[in-house]
Structure formats: structure tokens, C-alpha cells
Amino acid sequence: MENMFDLTGKVTIVTGSTKGIGKAIALQMALHGASVVVSSRKEDACEAVTNEINEAVGEGKGKAISIPCHIGYKEQLQSLVDETRNRLGSVDILVCNAAVNPYYGSMADIPDSAFEKIMDCNVKSNHWLCQMVLPEMVERNDGVILIVSSVGGLHGSTVLGTYAISKAADMQLARNIAVEYGPHNIRANAIAPGLIRTDFARALWENPETLKASTANASLRRIGEPEEIGGVAVFLASRAGSFMTGQTVVVDGGR
């Protein structure tokens, strides 16, 4: 019988994949057979995670390579795509995971520079990267795009307003791609994690009392782990999720 979660032969780019959710997605993709590009700003971090994944996966499954990239620069994104094609072949799965949040506080006080950085890195860079891989997906009549959003994009926030706006925009980006490119057998979905044990969210879980308060409204009464998002990404990228597109999958422990 067919393993519907098998990604053997698929080439996958995962941005922001040297830690947290991105690293977990890259590892799970490789464990399920994909060739994975590990990418973030720092070359040494990319190499370290690439070696870690290849050691964990071993022979006979997927593999990882590293291609450093700063998502804020269009020419670096194009280089990421071009080098992936040169080293692995055309891109089958794109995971837009990298994001920034340089500001915490009221939207009334956010500097223009911080607003622009959030929107540029969290929305425009994803738009650029999708534009770069979609033509080959259309030509092949097959492809998957996943955008890691956040539950923050589903409700307002008094301290994360612009970040939440960017994450809501990512959900809409996935919906638009799904509608425009569905006739070409290209699927696009967003993943909206809740509180996950990552460095990005450390302030919400490092202190036991803060963690208790942060998870009090979640049905499972606990924080999520990065690999739990990795599993969702594998589902959406594989044949197991082949009839899902244009959706935002909330993974938040029932909050």
C-alpha cells in the first residue's frame, strides 16, 4: 500500500530553518524522504543544522544542503532559488517560515522603520519567493507552497499589532495563490501555530508562572513543540493533504 506521507524525490526549501519551527519542518521533510534546503542568514548555523539533519536521517532517506539567505533582499532570495535548482533540481515544495518582530507595544508608537521591516520580511519576501518558484510549478503542473503564519493573525493584539497584521496577510497570500494556481495542480496553505517552545516565543514560556498563564485557555493545557508543527507541514506537503488548499490550519492545542 502507498505511504501517503512519503516525500521521496521532492525538493524542498525551508526559510528560517536553523532553529525552532523551521528546523523541525526541515528535519521532518528529510525524514520523510525529501531533499531539503536549510536556509537562514548565518552560514555556520546553516551548516550545523544541515549536518545534524543528515546525521539524523542517515542513508536511504532524504538529505539536506545549506544555502544561506537573508530574506529581506530580493537578490539573495533569487540566489537561493537558483542555487537550489543547480544543486538539487526544480523546487517541489516551498516553506516560507522566516519572520521577524522587532517591536513589542502599541501600534500608536511603532516607528515607521519597524513597521516596514515587519511587512517587508513577513509578507513581501514571501510574495517574492512564491513568484520565483511558481512558474516552474506551473510548467510541471505540480507544486506545494506552505506559509507559516500565526494564531496572532486571527485576532487583535495590544502589543503585537503589526506582526499580527503581517500574519493575517500571509494567510491571504496562501488563499490567493490557491485560487490563482489551483488549476495548475498547485496547492497553497498556511499554518497558524499557537504557543510553541521556540526562542522566538521564549518570553511566554521560560517562566513557569508565565507559561501557566499562557496555556490556561488551551484545551490541552500545555505548550506545543516544534516537531508538532513539522508533522503538520509533512501532511500538507504530501499526498495525505492533496485535497487541501487555500486553508489556514490552526495548531494551538485547542486554544
C-alpha positions in Angstrom: 0.0 0.0 0.0 1.1 3.6 -0.7 2.6 5.6 2.1 0.7 8.9 1.6 3.2 10.8 3.7 6.2 9.9 1.5 8.1 12.8 0.1 10.9 10.8 -1.7 12.3 12.8 -4.6 10.8 16.1 -3.6 13.0 19.2 -3.4 12.1 21.5 -0.5 13.2 24.9 0.5 12.5 25.9 4.1 13.4 29.5 5.1 14.4 30.3 8.6 15.2 26.7 9.2 18.2 26.8 11.6 16.1 26.7 14.7 12.6 26.3 16.1 9.7 25.6 13.8 11.7 25.9 10.6 14.3 23.4 11.8 11.6 20.9 12.8 9.9 21.2 9.4 13.2 20.7 7.6 14.0 17.6 9.7 10.6 16.0 9.2 10.6 16.7 5.5 14.0 15.0 5.2 12.9 12.1 7.4 10.0 11.5 5.0 12.3 11.4 2.0 12.6 15.0 0.7 15.8 16.7 -0.3 15.8 19.8 1.9 17.5 23.2 1.7 18.3 24.6 5.1 18.4 28.4 4.9 18.9 31.4 7.2 21.2 34.4 7.4 24.2 32.8 9.0 26.3 30.3 7.0 27.7 28.5 10.1 24.2 27.9 11.6 23.0 26.5 8.2 25.9 24.1 8.0 25.5 22.9 11.6 21.8 22.2 11.1 22.4 20.6 7.8 24.9 18.2 9.3 22.6 17.5 12.2 19.7 16.6 9.9 21.9 14.4 7.6 23.2 12.5 10.7 19.6 12.0 12.0 18.2 10.9 8.6 21.1 8.5 7.7 21.3 6.7 4.4 18.4 5.8 2.3 16.1 8.7 3.1 16.2 12.4 2.3 19.1 14.7 2.6 19.9 18.3 3.5 22.1 21.0 2.0 22.7 24.5 3.3 22.2 27.8 1.3 22.4 30.9 3.4 20.0 33.7 2.6 18.7 37.0 4.1 15.0 37.1 3.2 15.0 40.9 3.2 17.0 41.0 0.0 15.3 40.0 -3.3 18.6 39.2 -5.0 19.5 36.8 -2.1 16.1 35.1 -2.5 16.7 34.7 -6.2 20.1 33.2 -5.5 18.6 30.8 -3.0 16.2 29.5 -5.7 18.8 29.4 -8.4 21.3 27.6 -6.3 18.7 25.1 -5.2 17.9 24.3 -8.8 21.6 24.0 -9.7 22.3 21.6 -6.8 19.0 19.6 -6.4 16.7 20.4 -9.3 13.4 22.3 -9.5 11.6 23.2 -6.4 8.6 21.0 -5.5 7.8 22.4 -2.0 8.4 25.9 -0.7 8.0 26.6 3.0 8.0 30.3 3.9 8.8 30.2 7.6 11.3 33.0 8.3 9.8 36.0 10.0 10.8 39.0 12.2 9.2 41.0 15.0 11.4 43.9 16.1 8.7 45.7 18.0 6.5 45.0 21.1 3.9 47.5 22.1 1.1 49.7 20.9 0.7 50.3 17.2 0.4 54.0 18.1 4.1 54.1 19.0 5.6 51.8 16.3 8.3 53.5 14.3 7.9 53.5 10.5 11.1 51.6 10.2 9.9 48.7 12.4 6.5 48.6 10.6 8.2 48.5 7.2 10.7 45.8 8.3 7.9 43.5 9.6 5.8 43.9 6.5 8.8 43.5 4.2 10.2 40.4 5.8 7.0 38.7 6.8 4.9 39.4 3.7 6.8 40.9 0.7 9.7 38.4 0.9 7.2 35.5 0.9 5.4 37.1 -2.1 8.8 37.4 -3.9 9.8 33.9 -3.1 6.5 32.5 -4.3 6.8 34.4 -7.5 10.2 32.9 -8.1 9.1 29.2 -7.8 5.5 29.3 -9.2 6.4 29.4 -12.9 8.3 26.1 -12.8 5.5 24.6 -10.7 3.0 25.7 -13.4 5.2 24.2 -16.1 5.4 20.9 -14.1 1.7 21.1 -13.2 2.5 20.3 -9.6 3.7 22.1 -6.5 3.1 22.9 -2.9 3.6 26.2 -1.0 3.3 26.4 2.8 3.4 29.7 4.7 4.0 29.6 8.4 1.6 32.2 9.8 0.4 32.5 13.4 -2.7 32.5 15.5 -1.8 36.1 16.0 -3.2 36.7 12.5 -6.7 35.6 13.7 -7.3 38.2 16.4 -6.2 41.6 17.5 -3.4 42.4 19.9 -2.5 45.3 22.0 1.3 44.6 21.8 1.8 42.6 18.6 -0.4 44.6 16.2 1.8 44.9 13.2 3.2 41.4 13.5 -0.5 40.2 13.6 -1.3 42.2 10.5 1.6 40.6 8.7 0.5 37.1 9.7 -3.1 37.8 8.6 -1.6 38.9 5.2 0.3 35.6 5.0 -3.0 33.7 5.3 -4.4 35.7 2.5 -1.3 35.2 0.3 -1.9 31.4 0.6 -5.6 31.8 -0.3 -4.8 34.0 -3.3 -2.2 31.5 -4.6 -4.6 28.6 -4.1 -7.3 30.3 -6.2 -5.0 31.5 -9.0 -2.9 28.4 -9.3 -5.2 25.6 -8.3 -6.0 24.8 -12.0 -2.3 24.0 -12.3 -2.4 21.5 -9.5 -0.5 23.8 -7.1 -1.7 23.8 -3.5 -1.0 26.6 -1.0 -1.9 26.6 2.7 -0.9 28.5 5.8 -0.1 27.0 9.2 -1.0 29.1 12.2 0.9 27.8 15.3 -0.2 28.8 18.8 2.4 28.9 21.6 5.3 26.7 20.6 8.5 26.2 22.6 10.9 28.3 20.4 13.4 31.0 21.1 11.1 33.4 19.3 8.4 32.8 22.0 10.7 32.4 24.9 9.3 35.3 26.9 5.9 33.4 27.0 7.2 30.1 28.3 10.5 30.4 30.1 9.0 31.4 33.4 6.7 28.7 34.8 4.1 31.1 36.0 4.0 32.9 32.7 3.7 29.5 30.9 0.8 28.5 33.1 -1.0 31.7 32.3 -0.1 31.4 28.6 -1.6 27.9 28.4 -4.6 28.3 30.7 -7.1 28.8 27.9 -5.8 25.9 25.8 -7.7 22.6 25.8 -4.5 20.6 26.1 -3.2 22.9 28.9 0.4 22.8 27.5 2.8 24.4 25.2 3.4 22.9 21.7 6.7 21.5 20.5 8.3 22.4 17.1 8.1 18.9 15.8 4.3 19.0 16.1 4.3 21.8 13.5 6.8 19.7 11.4 4.3 16.9 11.3 1.5 19.2 10.1 3.9 20.5 7.3 4.6 17.0 6.1 0.9 16.2 6.0 0.1 19.4 3.9 3.1 18.8 1.6 2.4 15.1 0.9 -0.3 13.2 -0.9 -2.0 12.9 2.5 -3.0 16.5 2.2 -3.6 16.5 -1.6 -7.2 17.8 -1.4 -6.4 20.7 1.0 -5.6 24.1 -0.4 -6.4 27.7 0.5 -6.7 26.8 4.2 -5.2 28.1 7.4 -4.5 25.1 9.7 -4.6 26.3 13.3 -2.3 24.2 15.6 -2.7 25.7 19.0 -3.6 23.0 21.5 -7.3 23.9 21.3 -7.0 27.5 22.4 
